[in-house]
């Protein structure tokens, strides 16, 4: 477990440097409580369809806390919504990045078009380096056409008059919740 503590600290440091926020919780119920707090005042949270498959108890816990979820990630309805939830296949301590594997437009819409994005990942799926992800990317590519991306903090660009602007081409606020027991 001490190896995970070191990786968690490294991940947190690197994600924080990129403008993101890391949270670590023990249970699915703890994650639901944290999400409800981050999304306080938000009427609807848009969720990646994968959330239903990977964490059905989290979905139940969120609904029990009064969080209304939508899973139909049509880009026109998701664009500029205040809160999105996605699942990371892995997080990488070395870079503070999350690997999102999003085979459908509905999933990509949530991670690319909401104003605040919360990414959940099992703590056990935190790896040390990008080298650890190479076999995962090979497996993804073998499964046929898919879409995988590394997300490291909120969206930022300096394309507009060379001024750094956050949230123009993606979420302006980025949270990663590492969950010890996600289901």
C-alpha positions as CSV (number, residue, x, y, z in Angstrom):
1,X,0.0,0.0,0.0
2,X,2.9,2.4,0.6
3,X,3.7,2.3,-3.1
4,X,0.1,3.5,-3.8
5,X,0.6,6.3,-1.3
6,X,3.7,7.5,-3.1
7,X,2.0,7.2,-6.5
8,X,-1.1,9.1,-5.2
9,X,1.1,11.9,-3.9
10,X,3.0,12.1,-7.2
11,X,-0.2,12.0,-9.2
12,X,-1.8,14.7,-7.0
13,X,1.3,16.9,-7.3
14,X,1.4,16.6,-11.1
15,X,-2.3,17.1,-11.6
16,X,-2.4,20.1,-9.2
17,X,0.5,21.6,-11.2
18,X,-1.7,21.4,-14.3
19,X,-4.6,23.1,-12.6
20,X,-6.6,20.0,-11.7
21,X,-7.8,18.7,-8.3
22,X,-7.3,15.2,-6.9
23,X,-9.5,13.5,-4.2
24,X,-9.1,10.1,-2.7
25,X,-12.0,8.3,-1.1
26,X,-12.4,4.7,0.2
27,X,-15.9,3.8,-0.9
28,X,-18.4,4.3,-3.7
29,X,-20.7,6.0,-1.1
30,X,-17.9,8.4,-0.2
31,X,-17.4,9.2,-3.9
32,X,-21.1,9.9,-4.3
33,X,-21.0,12.3,-1.4
34,X,-18.0,14.1,-2.8
35,X,-19.6,14.4,-6.3
36,X,-22.9,15.7,-4.8
37,X,-20.8,18.3,-2.9
38,X,-18.8,19.4,-6.0
39,X,-22.0,19.5,-8.0
40,X,-24.0,21.3,-5.3
41,X,-26.7,23.5,-7.0
42,X,-26.4,21.7,-10.4
43,X,-29.7,20.3,-11.6
44,X,-28.3,17.6,-13.9
45,X,-25.0,15.8,-14.2
46,X,-24.2,14.4,-17.6
47,X,-22.6,11.0,-17.3
48,X,-20.6,8.8,-19.6
49,X,-22.6,5.7,-20.5
50,X,-19.6,3.6,-19.2
51,X,-20.4,4.9,-15.7
52,X,-23.5,2.6,-15.7
53,X,-21.5,-0.5,-16.6
54,X,-18.4,0.2,-14.4
55,X,-20.1,1.7,-11.3
56,X,-23.8,0.9,-11.0
57,X,-23.7,1.3,-7.2
58,X,-22.2,4.7,-7.6
59,X,-25.1,5.6,-10.0
60,X,-27.6,4.4,-7.3
61,X,-25.8,6.3,-4.6
62,X,-25.8,9.5,-6.6
63,X,-29.5,9.2,-7.4
64,X,-30.2,8.5,-3.7
65,X,-28.4,11.8,-2.9
66,X,-30.7,13.7,-5.3
67,X,-28.2,13.9,-8.2
68,X,-30.1,13.7,-11.5
69,X,-28.0,11.9,-14.1
70,X,-28.3,12.0,-17.9
71,X,-26.6,9.4,-20.1
72,X,-27.6,10.4,-23.6
73,X,-24.5,12.4,-24.5
74,X,-25.8,14.0,-27.7
75,X,-23.2,16.8,-28.3
76,X,-25.9,19.5,-28.8
77,X,-27.5,18.7,-25.4
78,X,-24.2,18.2,-23.5
79,X,-22.4,21.4,-24.8
80,X,-21.6,23.8,-21.9
81,X,-23.5,21.8,-19.3
82,X,-22.2,22.5,-15.8
83,X,-21.2,19.0,-14.7
84,X,-19.9,15.8,-16.4
85,X,-18.9,12.5,-15.0
86,X,-16.5,10.1,-16.7
87,X,-14.5,6.9,-15.9
88,X,-10.8,6.7,-16.4
89,X,-9.3,3.3,-17.3
90,X,-6.1,4.4,-15.6
91,X,-4.4,7.4,-14.1
92,X,-0.7,8.1,-14.5
93,X,1.4,9.4,-11.5
94,X,4.3,10.6,-13.7
95,X,2.1,13.1,-15.6
96,X,-1.0,13.6,-13.5
97,X,-3.0,12.3,-16.5
98,X,-6.1,10.2,-16.8
99,X,-6.6,7.8,-19.6
100,X,-10.2,8.0,-20.9
101,X,-11.2,5.3,-23.3
102,X,-14.3,6.6,-25.1
103,X,-15.6,4.5,-28.0
104,X,-18.7,6.5,-28.6
105,X,-19.6,10.1,-29.3
106,X,-21.8,10.2,-26.3
107,X,-18.9,9.5,-24.0
108,X,-16.5,11.9,-25.7
109,X,-19.2,14.6,-25.5
110,X,-19.3,14.4,-21.7
111,X,-15.5,14.6,-21.3
112,X,-15.0,17.3,-23.9
113,X,-18.0,19.6,-23.6
114,X,-19.0,20.0,-19.9
115,X,-17.8,22.9,-17.9
116,X,-16.7,20.9,-14.9
117,X,-15.5,17.3,-15.4
118,X,-15.2,14.8,-12.7
119,X,-13.2,11.6,-13.6
120,X,-13.4,8.6,-11.4
121,X,-10.8,5.9,-11.3
122,X,-10.1,2.9,-9.1
123,X,-7.0,3.6,-6.9
124,X,-5.6,0.2,-8.0
125,X,-5.6,1.5,-11.6
126,X,-3.1,4.3,-10.8
127,X,0.1,3.5,-12.5
128,X,3.6,4.9,-12.2
129,X,4.4,6.0,-15.8
130,X,3.4,6.3,-19.4
131,X,5.4,3.1,-20.0
132,X,2.9,1.2,-18.0
133,X,0.1,2.3,-20.3
134,X,1.7,1.1,-23.6
135,X,0.2,-2.4,-23.2
136,X,-3.2,-1.0,-22.4
137,X,-3.1,1.2,-25.5
138,X,-2.1,-1.9,-27.6
139,X,-5.1,-3.8,-26.2
140,X,-7.4,-0.9,-27.0
141,X,-6.2,-0.7,-30.6
142,X,-6.7,-4.4,-31.0
143,X,-10.4,-4.1,-30.1
144,X,-11.0,-2.1,-33.3
145,X,-11.8,1.5,-33.8
146,X,-11.9,3.4,-30.5
147,X,-10.9,6.7,-29.0
148,X,-8.5,7.1,-26.1
149,X,-7.2,10.3,-24.8
150,X,-5.0,11.5,-21.9
151,X,-6.5,14.3,-19.9
152,X,-4.2,16.3,-17.7
153,X,-6.1,19.1,-15.9
154,X,-8.6,21.6,-17.3
155,X,-8.6,22.6,-21.0
156,X,-6.2,25.4,-21.8
157,X,-5.1,27.2,-24.9
158,X,-2.9,30.2,-25.8
159,X,-4.3,30.4,-29.3
160,X,-6.1,33.7,-28.6
161,X,-3.6,36.5,-28.7
162,X,-1.1,34.3,-27.0
163,X,-3.0,34.6,-23.7
164,X,-3.5,31.5,-21.7
165,X,-7.2,30.8,-21.5
166,X,-8.8,28.0,-19.5
167,X,-11.9,26.1,-20.6
168,X,-12.2,27.2,-24.2
169,X,-11.9,23.8,-25.8
170,X,-13.0,21.6,-22.9
171,X,-13.7,21.6,-19.2
172,X,-12.6,24.7,-17.2
173,X,-12.6,22.7,-14.0
174,X,-11.1,19.2,-13.7
175,X,-11.4,16.8,-10.7
176,X,-10.1,13.2,-10.4
177,X,-11.5,11.0,-7.7
178,X,-9.5,8.0,-6.9
179,X,-11.8,5.4,-5.3
180,X,-10.4,2.5,-3.4
181,X,-13.5,0.4,-3.8
182,X,-15.4,1.7,-6.9
183,X,-18.5,-0.3,-8.0
